Amino acid sequence: LTRLLQNSGASESIIGKVPLMKGAYRRGEDREQALLLPERVEDYITEDSIVRVIDVFVDEMSCGGEDSSLPPLREMTGAGGSQGYSPLTYAKLLIWGYVNRVRSTRRLETETKRNLELIWLLQKLTPDHSSISRFRKANRKRIKRWLKEFNLVCAQLGLIGGEELGVDGVFLKAVNSKANNHTQKRIKARLEKLSLQIEEYLTALETSEEQDVVAEGESKSGRPLSENLAELRAARERAQAMLEQAQQSPTGQYSEIDPDARLLKKKSAPGSSVVGYLAQSAVDSKEHLIVAAEVTTAGKDVGQLSPTLEAAEEVLPSPEGKDEEEADDKDQKQRRVLADGGYFSINDLADCEAKGWAPYVPTYPQRRSQSKAGLYATEQFIYDPETDSYHCPASKELERRGQYRAGEATYQTYYAIKACRECPMKERCTQASYRKIHRHESQATVERMRERQAKDPEAHRRRASLVEHPFGSMMYWNQGRDLLCRGKQSAQAEFTLSALAYNLKRAVKVVGVAKLIEAIKAGSQWHLIQRLTLGIAQATRKHIKAFSKMFSPQIFTETG
């Protein structure tokens, strides 16, 4: 080595380091050396690789109808032209990409040519980025069923308990900047500004007409006033069209790039607004698997608890029945759902209880106006269901006097005018002539929930540890917060793929690759039997109906 360095003209300082370098570091192989590598790609994929689960899972997916996870497979024809790629190929590629944090279609195209796992998975097929993108766009609705199919397999393995769920929401950033998002307030302000500018230009034109220099009238920029006026009128027409579209939009806003996206703001974090979508997820407490992943255009979490539970119930196992002797009370037989205070809605909580769920949502003890004034909170008035009345802190009874509707809810009013006027504690109770209590028709739901929370004060701590970790993994570690496609359906597809990737890795970690593959194959056979049974039943009904039309009712009557 020293002689080679001397012949190559290396400096004495480098030649002097040769004895020190010899044996001190690992040396790589010569790039010209011939290697005897395994001839099969199969030998490069270990038995416990998650790519084997992806391969089996996609192969067992249902293809064909509108309710299937993949579009129907084409049959061989005698027509010319090059052959396309199978939907199974695209599905394997997309799932592999989200599992390995490769979401861009161009990067996926590159990985198909150099990644050994992907070469094995796709059997050396290399679809281009445009065809990958077209498949994802054409099958946005079907992608949502992929998560459901995998969760059904996990339920068969016992990885989903269904006894306790954690629900939370997160903002997804759409392909639309804040500058390209317009609220109705912002558009109206723009219209007023343009109208004022047009009036100024019209005044300037009138002045130039009086001076007989209409054609030569120029603005400060040196351009003719007539040209600037035409541009302002065109801008006002565009703003008026944007206002009409915003008024017709379900979100009440207009986004130029992604029409479905809306401006979302967080009161707890000023300046953290984003143009995008509100995503909801439900996480099961047994193995922390995501059982529901929904994307909405709502601006807040309020009202999203019940719809998220409906989506989760499609894959949850049926609640195990318990005898009356085994259950101490009704709450032990109910399934629990944990959420933060942003989900507090009495109507939503009542819907959850009607579906058999016991909600745990923080409640706000009193209104801010009462709190600032130092008055008694509504919670300090005790309700008596037997007499349908309230007892105030002064032990006076407030009877029910009437009811009214506000929106979709009904409220009952309780007050006692004479008792309030004579009460010595009135100054600490109300600033009006008497105190009035408004009770929601489903207020009993909130009272039962507060009793449950008092018995289980650690419920909200469990919620944070249950649902925040999957969000952190999907949104930040897998970079799923920034969407790549436009439209609500595309956002739903991307969020579903992120949730499916998380569940795949989680299930492999819990039960292993071999057991998971076995469950996928067993579940596919069961669903195949169900589909065959349903198809035979439908065909039988069809033939019976056709057979009955061939004969008149009199023939059946005569022949008995």
ABEGO torsion letter per residue (X at the ends): XAAAAAAAGBBAAAAAAAAAABGABBBBBBAABBBBBBABAAAABBAABAAAAAAAAAAABBBGBAABABBBBBBBBABBEBBBBBAAAAAAAAAAAAAAGBABAAAAAAAAAABAAAAAAAGGBBBBAAAAAAAAAAAAAAAAAAAAAAAAAAAAAGABAGABBBBBBBBBBBBBBAAABBBAAAAAAAAAAAAAAAAAAAAAAAAAAAAGAAAABBBAAGBBAAAAAAAAAAAAAAAAAAAAAAAABAAGBBBAABAABBBBBBAABBGABBBEBBBBBBBBAAAGBBABBBBBABABABGAAAAAAAAAAAABBBBBBBBAAABABAAAABBBBBBBAAABBAAAAAAAAAAGBBBBBBBBABBAAAAAAGBBBAAABBBBAAAGBBBBAAGBBBBBAEBBBBEABBBBBBBBAAAAAABAAAAAABABABBBBBBBAAAAAAAAAAAAAAABAAAAAAAAAAAAAAAAAAAAAAGAABBABBEAAAAAAAAAAAAAAAAAAAAAAAAEAAAAAAAAAAAAAAAAAAAAAAAAAAAAAAAAAAAAAABBAAAAAAAX
